[in-house]
Amino acid sequence: MTGKIAYLRARQPIQYLHLLRAGYFEPIPVAWATQASNPLKFSIEAAAGWRGITPAWRGYEDTAEERLYWVLNHREGSVGLRMKPDFISEMDMARARMATAVEPPPEYYSATDTCHLQHTSVGYSKQVMPKPFVAYDRPEVPTDDTMILLDVSGSMGFEPRRPRYDQYLITGFTKSTQPKNKDVAKAIIRRFTDAMTNHDHQFRGYDLTTFSDSAEYIGTINHQNLSNMWGRIRIGGGTRVMTGWQKVKELHFQKHSESATHHPVYGWQAGPETPMLRLLLLLDGEAMDMDEFELDLLGLSWAHVTIFLIGVDGCPHHHRHANELQRISDVNHHVSFVDAQGNTPERFVTHELLKRHLGYEVSMTEFEQMEELPEYTA
């Protein structure tokens, strides 16, 4: 963004001033994460757009979405103009993505997967295969800090339902024979933490934070205490990912404060020696402040986020959100994305998550070794 900002300041000073006053060239203040209303939540209703910033109204929900697209279109290396797709286009792209689903690879079958233990229905659901893994960030090193951030909004505990559509209009819902999202999330977290423990021999475990309308630090989880720790989790509320993200950042910088600085408005800022944060984020839908989260991640080089999206089988809305997350991953190489729908092949999902979290092509042989139960000493 440095070149674009310098150009605006020299050649378009009025627009530069408007953008400067709107905070486009600064981090997002920490306090905004917990506020239901903040300057990134303002609606843009005027036909002419936001004076000095947008030439015309283009259907953005709020100033956060407007700012996100401005940043995406003016980053170094951006090619072409990115526009927000309209709702009909989004639904058409979602259905096109949904049509590409195929049977998951049979070598990942497991009789202990949640859908088999709960006998929801026979077999796995067809899955959209993730894009082939490409390493961008450096591979994980022992000093990296792995954490888990879990969506515990009300939908995590709902009985899965698939919407019925009359073209683009929802006319009703049908029960979907699959496990609840919270059960799939727990199973993936267990498999992921077991594999990570075998990989880096960090037997103490990994920090788990949950979020809905607010965030809560649950504790350090491992194979031995996950069931007890899970009992502390309360499902309910909305989906405000920024509350959880701020809590995770606080925990990370509390551990590594000697290499970072703290700003009274913008919070912790990483230094050149600050260890990398590697975060596994589990979601089951679109967060109400997802644009702010994406904006914050675009400016960070010290964090790598791997997102796992859980969805209802055959639901266009799930694939609509998946397309959005894939677009984020395509433009921000510090963000990776995997999704699953319906009866989930948990071993397949875990393997794909590990590749992206660890930053290298984990072979099937190595993955099978990582799956073995961790050895704990008394």
N, C-alpha and C positions, 0 to 999 in steps of 0.2 A: 504493500500500500504506500510505501514511502514516495515512490515516483509520482503516483497519482496525486497524493496530498501536496507535494511540491508544485505540481502543475496547476492545481486548483488555486493555490495561494498566489502564484505568479500571474496566471492568465484569467482566472474566474474568481476574483476575491469576494464577490458578494455571495456566491454559492458556497465558497470556502467558509465564510463567516457563519452562514446558516448551519452548515454541517458541523462546524466547531461548536456552536451553541447547542446543537442537538446531541452532542456527545459522541459523534461518529468516530472520533480519533482517540477515544479513551476506553479503558476497560469498563465493564459493567459494574457499577457500585454494588458492594456486598449486600447492603441493606435491601436492595430491590428484590433479592431472591425470596424473601419472606413476606413481601408486600403484595396483596392481591391487586392493588392498583399502583402503577408506577409509570414513568414516561415511556416505557416500552410497550405499555398496554393501551395507549391512546388509540382510539379509532380514527381513521382518516375518512371523513364523510364528504368533504367538499369536492365538488366536481373537478376542480382544478388541481387536486392533489394537495400535497404539503408544500406551501409556498417556499420557493428557493431550493427545494430538494428534489421533488418529483415533477416532471413536466405535465403529467396527466394522471388521473386516478386509474389504477390498473387492477383493482380487485383485491388489494392486500387487506388482511383482516385487521392489522394494527401496525403500529410503528416498528415493532420488533421485526415483523415479516418484511416490511419495507426496507429496514436497515440491513437485514440479512441479504436480500437480493442486491442491494447497492454494493455491499462488500464483495459478494460473489462476482459481480460484474466488473469490479475495479481492482481485484487482486492481481499481483504480478503473475503473468503467465496465463491469465484467463483468456479464452478464445471464444468469440461470439457473444451475443447478448442472451443472458438467461432470463426468461420470463416465467412468471407463475402460470402454470396451466390452469385452465378453467375447470369447473367441477365435472362437466361432461367428458372432457379430455382425460381427466384423472381417472374416472370410472372406466373409460374405454381402455386405458393403459393397464388398469388393475385387472380387468378381465383378460386382457392379452397375456399378462404375466401368469395369471391363474391357469390359463390353458397350457402353459409349458410344464406343469407339474408332472413328475414321473415317479415310478416306484423307486424307493430308496435302495441303495446297493445291498444285496442280500447278506453280504459278509458282516454287516453290522447288526444282524438280528440278535436280540437278547430276550430271554424268557423273563428277566427281571425288570423289563421296562414297565413303567407305570400303567400304560394302556393294557398290558397283558396281565399284570397283577390285579387290576380292577375289573378285568373282563368287560371293558366298555363296548367293544365290537371286535370283530375278527380282523387281524392284520393291521399293517401301518397305513396311514393316509399317504396319498401321493404328495411329493414334496417338490418345490421349485429348487433346483440345484443352485447353490451359491456360486458366484463367479470364481474361477480358478484363483487360488491364493497367489498373491504377488507381494514379496517383501519390500517395504519402503523404509520403515524405521529399522534401526539396528536390532538384532536379536536380544532377547532378555539376558541380563547379567545379574549376578547375585545381589547387587545393591539395589535393584529395582524393587518397587513397593507394590505388591499385588493386593487389590481390595475388590470387594463385591458390593454393588449397589442394586437393591431389589425394590421394584415397584410393588407396593402392598395396597393399592387402591381397591375400591370395592369390587371392580370387575374381576380381580384375581380369584375371588371366592364365589363368583356367580356360577350357576349351572350353565354350561356352554350352550349358546343359542345361535343359530345361523339365520341371518335376515333373508326374507323373501323379497325379491325385487320385481316391480313392473317397470322394466327398463331402468330408469334412474331413481325411481321412487320406492322406498321401503313400504311394503304393504302388510308385513307381519313377520313372525319369527317361528322357526322350527327348532326343536331340541336337537343338539348335535351329540352323537354318542362318542364322547371323548372325555378324558380326565379334566378336572378343573385346572385352570392355569397355575394356581398355587402349587398343586401337586407336581406338575411338570417342572416348575421352577425349582422346587426342593430337590427333585431327582437330578436335575442338571447341575445344581450347586454341589450336591454330594459327589457326583462323578468328577466334576471339574476340580474340586478341592483335593480329592484323593489323588488324581493324576498329577496335580501341581505339587503335592507333598512328595510323591515319588520322584518327581523331576528335580526339585531343588532342595529336598531333604529339610524342608522347613516344617518340622513336626508340630510346632506351636499352633499353626493354623493361619487363617486369613481374616482380616477385619470385615465384618458384615454390617452395612448400614441400610436401613429401609426408609422409604419415603411414600407419602400420599399427599395430604395437605401440609404436613410438616415432616421433618426427618428425625430418625432415632437411630443412635448407634446401638446395635444389638450386642456386639462383642466379637471376640476372636473365635472363629469356628474351625473345627477339624472333624475327622471321622468319628472320634469318640464322643464329642459333645453336641453334634449337629441336631440330634433329635430333641435334646433338652433346650438348646438355644432356640430352636424353631417354636417351642412353646411360648416364647416371649413375644412372638410376632402377632400383631393385631391387624386384621384385614379390614379396610374400610376407608372411605374418603375419596378425594380427587387425585389427580396425577400431576403433581408439581415437581418436576425433576430437578429444578434449580435448588430447591431446599435440600435435597439429597446431595447434589453436586457440591454445594457449599460446605456441607458437613464433611464430605469425603476430603475436600481440599484442606479443611481445618485439621483433620486427623493426620493427613499427610505432612503438612508443614509443622505440626506440633512435634513430629518425629524428627524433622530435618530443618528445624528453625535456624540452626547455625549457618546454613548455606543460603538462606533466603532473607528477604526484607518484608516488613509489614507496613502497608499504607493505611492510614485511618479511614479512608473512603473505599479504596479498591481492594483492600485485604492483602493477602500474601502474594508476593511476586517471587518467582523462582530465580535463583542465581545460576551461574554456569556450572556449579558443582552440585546442584540439587539433584538427588536421584530421580529417575523417571517413575511416575505413577502409572501403573498398568491396571486399568479398571475393567471389570466385567459388569455390564449393565444389563439387567433383565427387565423387559417391558412387555405389557400385553396390549398396548394401544398407544394412541397419540397423546403425549403430555400437553397440557394447556400452555406450557411455557417452553415448548421444544425449540422455538426460534431463538430464544435467549440462550439456551443451552448450546445450540449450534454456533451462535455468534461467539460465545465465550471460547469454545473449542478451537475456532478458526485462528485465534491469536495465541495459542499455546503450543510450545514445542516440547514441554516437559511431561506431557500426558499422552498416553495411548489408550483409547477407549474401544472396547469390543462390545458391540450391542447384540443381544439375543432377543428377538421379537417372537412372542408366543401368540398364536392365532387360532381362530375357529376354522375348521375344515370347510373349504368352498365359500369363504366369505370375501367378497370383493373389497370390503373396507380394510381387511387385514392387508391385502395386496396393494391397496392404495397407499397405506402407511409404509409398507415395505419398499415401494418404489421411491418414496421420499427419503427413507433412510439410505437406500442405495445411492441416491443422488448425493447425499451428504458424504458418503464414503468415497464416491468418485472424485469429489473436489477437495476433500480433506483427508490426506493419507495417514493422519493420526487417528482416524476413525475407521473401524472395520465393522462388518455387519453380517449376521447370519439369522435366518428365520426358520420357523417350523410351524406347521398347521396340523390340527387334528391329532390322531394317534401318532405320537412322535417317536422316531427312531433315535433314542437318547444317545447311543454310542456314536452314531454318525454326527449328530449335532455337537457332542463334546469334542470329537476329533477336529471338526472344522473350527470350533471356538479356540482350541488349544493352538492350532496353527497360527491364527491371527493374534492371539494373546502373547504367544512366545516369540513371534516374529520370524519363524522359519518353517520349512516344509517338514512337519513331523511325519515320519514314515509309519506305515501300518504296524510294522514290527515294534517300533519304539512306542507307539500308542498302546499296543497290547501290554507292553512291559509297564507302562505308566498306569494302566488300569488295575494292576494288582493291588490288593489291600496294603496300605502303608504299614510298616513295622514300627510299633511304638515301644518305647522302653519305660519301665516303671520309674 
